[in-house]
Amino acid sequence: MTADTPDTPALPDGRPVPRLTGDERAMLESWLDFHRATLELKCAGLDDAQARIAAAEPSSLTLLGLVQHLAEVERNWFQRVAGGLTAPPVFEDPTGYALDPARGLDEALGIWRREIARGRELCAGLPLDHIGRVAEGPVPGMEVSLRWVLIHMIEEYARHNGHADLLRERIDGATGA
């Protein structure tokens, strides 16, 4: 996977415009980058206390928990599955949702960005047809292509960005994007 290039057009809110034409891999990666940027935008301008506000009872879902969860998801699909590495969980809770009182939003976003960068590095030379294996979970041993991982990650971010929309609106009324 490649990072955005300086000539990538951006929306007024700063998110990269996903590619609408061209090579399949570039399109998949640009859509994933768009969704990653959407999550980051949902967290912009919040302090640690705001990032810990839960959506609505009985849910304990928070923006901070979502960032941590997606760091775990990045590590799982790109390092463990596509890269074939043995990598421990990023956080104490392997889902990422549990909050550590000492970890704030800036730290969690930094960890999340490092997981993205490591995944890009590992997958840069792999073809879309590269096969990885799911090591654990509900379907251990299942083989998936890098193409499938990218599509799944777009879906994962899109779903969680819907949660982030609701969380942000509850925090300060901000809507959109």
Disulfide bonds with the S-S distance in Angstrom:
none
